[in-house]
Amino acid sequence: MSLNSITERAPGAGPSTAKWIGWTVAALAVWGVVYSQLVPFSDLVVTSTHIDPNSHLGEAISFFAYDTPKVLMLLTLVVFGMGVVRSFFSPEKTRAMLAGKREGVGNVLAASLGIVTPFCSCSAVPLFIGFVSAGVPLGVTFSFLISAPMVNEVALGLLFGLVGWKVALTYLVFGLAVAIVSGWVIGRLHLEHWLEEWVRNIRSDAVDLPPEQLSVVDRIKAGIEAVHEIVGNVWTWIIAGIAAGAFIHGYVPADLLASIMGRDVWWSVPAVVLIGIPMYSNAAGIIPVVTALLAKGAALGTVLAFMMSVIALSLPEMIILRKVLSVKLIAVFVGVVGTGILAVGFIFNALFS
Amino acid sequence: MKVVKVLGSGCKRCVATAEMVQKEADKFGVPVTIEKVTDYAAIAGYGIASTPGIVVDGKVVHAGGLPKPDDHARWLAA
């Protein structure tokens, strides 16, 4: 993250605000024009290599030349939009909305707020304690902690770019459902006594922070900052992932995977959920690869279950949470969320062919 | 002398925040002692839900993400 971009002094209202909005609109317009030219661009790339576009190599190159800019552009747009939206939220405001909420309503609200509240996994422990000690029920806190990392802008932006908005929306809806139901189930189990003892003993009053006053310019800057930070971090993974996807696209015979990841293979769903648990942080690289498998006979439910497992159940996060949760509670957490993801995989494979 | 506590487990942003406080304080010529609070229980005691947090003379003024540079002047002047 560059300090220069944030140490600039915030310009006052008036002409400067108009200028920022003008530039943002202009940038979005340029985005639209460039985006509409991606197909001719990828054709041009393939033609310029003098490779038969119908050969394996030609198909792989065309996939790579079209998908890389497309995915990066859509991801940038989604991350920018999410950065602006998130400037309206904070974990403290979310906590105030959730404190004392009943289970059920609270789980739905917590999972939804998990999408828009700024969240960093390095902050997971303070957030957990901050929520629980201020009277947010344990199950409601879990709904937030499941949804926040799982339904994130990178996953949504990548799915949008690679397989279209329908699958992205499906991921969002079912991700929310898993977070709501898992949190509700954990709440019903009444496992408060499985928290680490020092966590149970903390009684703190939620602090009233001085209200933050953000101008439109600050919010636009927040969006730009998010793009800088997130896209700047994951773009190498994405390109590597798309390159692997391009290879699969061009060289792996269609339907090869139907016998392993197809919808008739019931055991593939639990298998991918288990494989997904130890995998972490390569979500940006893994999504382009697994979506390429879709065209080769892998079932959508199986692929979605795999992505959710990779993103929502991660070993490093469990190690962080071990500071506040007992091993038994972590096991319940993994069991409940894993079951939810399994259900998503099976339901999908049963409903869509 | 103002006592500024930076609350956070030692993540990159927490370190950057502490450096930023020191830099801004030097700029305004306000003498400060910066103390890093890394213990989770102690952080939780301040009632915040996100880190890094900033406490100036016992009062929580910021939580979550890097603070805006303009805010430092206000906190340090108070």
Chai-1 contact restraints between the chains, C-beta under 6 A:
chainA,res_idxA,chainB,res_idxB,connection_type,confidence,min_distance_angstrom,max_distance_angstrom,comment,restraint_id
A,T7,B,P69,contact,1.0,0.0,6.0,A-B,restraint_1
A,A10,B,D70,contact,1.0,0.0,6.0,A-B,restraint_2
A,S90,B,G64,contact,1.0,0.0,6.0,A-B,restraint_3
A,P91,B,A49,contact,1.0,0.0,6.0,A-B,restraint_4
A,P91,B,S50,contact,1.0,0.0,6.0,A-B,restraint_5
A,P91,B,G64,contact,1.0,0.0,6.0,A-B,restraint_6
A,E92,B,A49,contact,1.0,0.0,6.0,A-B,restraint_7
A,E92,B,A63,contact,1.0,0.0,6.0,A-B,restraint_8
A,R95,B,A49,contact,1.0,0.0,6.0,A-B,restraint_9
A,C122,B,C11,contact,1.0,0.0,6.0,A-B,restraint_10
A,S123,B,S50,contact,1.0,0.0,6.0,A-B,restraint_11
A,S123,B,T51,contact,1.0,0.0,6.0,A-B,restraint_12
A,V125,B,Y40,contact,1.0,0.0,6.0,A-B,restraint_13
A,P126,B,I43,contact,1.0,0.0,6.0,A-B,restraint_14
A,P126,B,T51,contact,1.0,0.0,6.0,A-B,restraint_15
A,L127,B,A49,contact,1.0,0.0,6.0,A-B,restraint_16
A,I129,B,A44,contact,1.0,0.0,6.0,A-B,restraint_17
A,G130,B,I48,contact,1.0,0.0,6.0,A-B,restraint_18
A,G130,B,A49,contact,1.0,0.0,6.0,A-B,restraint_19
A,W198,B,A41,contact,1.0,0.0,6.0,A-B,restraint_20
A,I202,B,A44,contact,1.0,0.0,6.0,A-B,restraint_21
A,S204,B,A44,contact,1.0,0.0,6.0,A-B,restraint_22
A,S204,B,G45,contact,1.0,0.0,6.0,A-B,restraint_23
A,S204,B,G47,contact,1.0,0.0,6.0,A-B,restraint_24
A,D205,B,G47,contact,1.0,0.0,6.0,A-B,restraint_25
A,A206,B,G47,contact,1.0,0.0,6.0,A-B,restraint_26
A,V207,B,G47,contact,1.0,0.0,6.0,A-B,restraint_27
A,V207,B,I48,contact,1.0,0.0,6.0,A-B,restraint_28
A,V207,B,V60,contact,1.0,0.0,6.0,A-B,restraint_29
